[in-house]
Amino acid sequence: MNDARSKLAFVGGEENTLCFTGMGFDTFSANTLESVQKQLPSLRRNDYSLIFVEWRYYDLVKEHFADLRAEALPTILGIPTRPDEKGRGSSFMRKLVVQAIGSDILLRGEE
């Protein structure tokens, strides 16, 4: 990164962008996969350190940065924003912990 400050981004529905804008994130409002696809070059061009993305767009954004998986940045985190996505975040984190250390150390019932 060229800048000493970390750059943060959020990709998701307009109703959620207000919260992230208030926290200092650059926001990319998207309500369809096509609208996310149009914004992917800008996400890449701006050298973000951390990109929060709604679960419904996570796979698309993650795939766009697939060639950078060996790099430390950007970190791309999917966040559940709809009721039907509840629990996906904790199951995803559990999978990452198991991959990282080889054991499931997270407490059950904390989802």
C-alpha positions in Angstrom: 0.0 0.0 0.0 1.2 3.5 -0.8 -0.7 5.2 2.0 0.2 4.8 5.7 -3.5 4.8 6.6 -5.5 1.7 6.0 -8.4 2.0 3.6 -11.7 0.3 4.5 -14.6 -0.5 2.1 -18.1 -1.9 2.4 -20.0 -3.5 -0.5 -23.7 -4.0 0.0 -27.2 -2.7 -0.1 -27.9 1.0 0.2 -29.7 0.4 3.5 -26.5 -0.8 5.1 -24.1 1.7 3.5 -25.1 4.5 5.8 -23.8 2.7 8.9 -20.4 2.0 7.3 -20.1 5.5 5.8 -20.5 6.8 9.3 -17.7 4.7 10.5 -15.3 6.0 7.8 -15.6 3.3 5.2 -15.7 3.9 1.5 -19.1 2.4 0.5 -20.1 0.7 -2.7 -23.9 0.5 -2.9 -25.1 -2.6 -4.8 -28.4 -4.4 -5.0 -27.5 -7.0 -7.7 -24.5 -9.1 -8.7 -24.2 -7.0 -11.8 -23.9 -3.8 -9.9 -21.2 -5.4 -7.7 -19.3 -6.6 -10.8 -19.2 -3.0 -12.2 -17.6 -1.8 -8.9 -14.9 -4.5 -8.7 -12.3 -2.6 -10.7 -12.6 0.4 -8.4 -12.3 -1.9 -5.3 -9.1 -3.3 -6.7 -7.7 0.0 -7.9 -8.0 1.7 -4.5 -5.8 -0.7 -2.6 -8.2 -1.4 0.3 -6.8 -3.2 3.4 -10.2 -4.5 4.6 -13.3 -5.1 2.5 -16.6 -5.9 4.3 -19.1 -7.4 1.9 -22.6 -8.7 2.3 -22.8 -12.5 2.2 -24.8 -12.5 -0.9 -21.9 -10.9 -2.8 -19.0 -12.5 -0.9 -18.2 -15.2 -3.4 -18.1 -12.8 -6.3 -15.8 -10.3 -4.5 -13.5 -13.1 -3.1 -13.1 -14.6 -6.6 -12.2 -11.2 -8.0 -9.2 -11.0 -5.7 -8.3 -14.7 -6.1 -4.9 -13.9 -7.6 -4.0 -12.1 -4.4 -4.7 -14.9 -1.9 -1.1 -15.3 -1.1 -0.9 -11.6 -0.1 -1.8 -10.3 3.3 -4.1 -7.6 1.9 -6.9 -7.1 1.2 -8.7 -9.0 3.9 -12.3 -9.7 2.6 -14.9 -10.5 5.2 -18.5 -11.5 4.5 -21.1 -10.3 6.9 -24.7 -11.5 7.3 -27.2 -8.7 6.8 -30.4 -10.7 6.2 -32.2 -13.0 8.6 -31.7 -16.1 6.3 -27.9 -15.5 6.5 -27.8 -15.8 10.3 -25.2 -18.3 11.5 -23.2 -18.2 8.2 -20.6 -16.0 9.7 -19.9 -18.2 12.7 -19.7 -21.4 10.6 -17.3 -19.6 8.2 -15.1 -18.5 11.1 -15.2 -22.0 12.6 -13.9 -23.4 9.3 -11.1 -20.8 9.1 -10.0 -21.6 12.7 -9.9 -25.3 12.0 -7.9 -24.7 8.8 -5.5 -22.4 10.7 -4.8 -24.5 13.8 -6.2 -27.9 13.0 -8.7 -28.0 15.8 -12.2 -26.5 16.5 -11.5 -24.4 19.6 -14.6 -22.2 19.3 -17.3 -22.6 22.0 -20.5 -24.1 20.9 -23.6 -22.1 21.5 -21.8 -18.8 20.9 -23.1 -18.5 17.3 
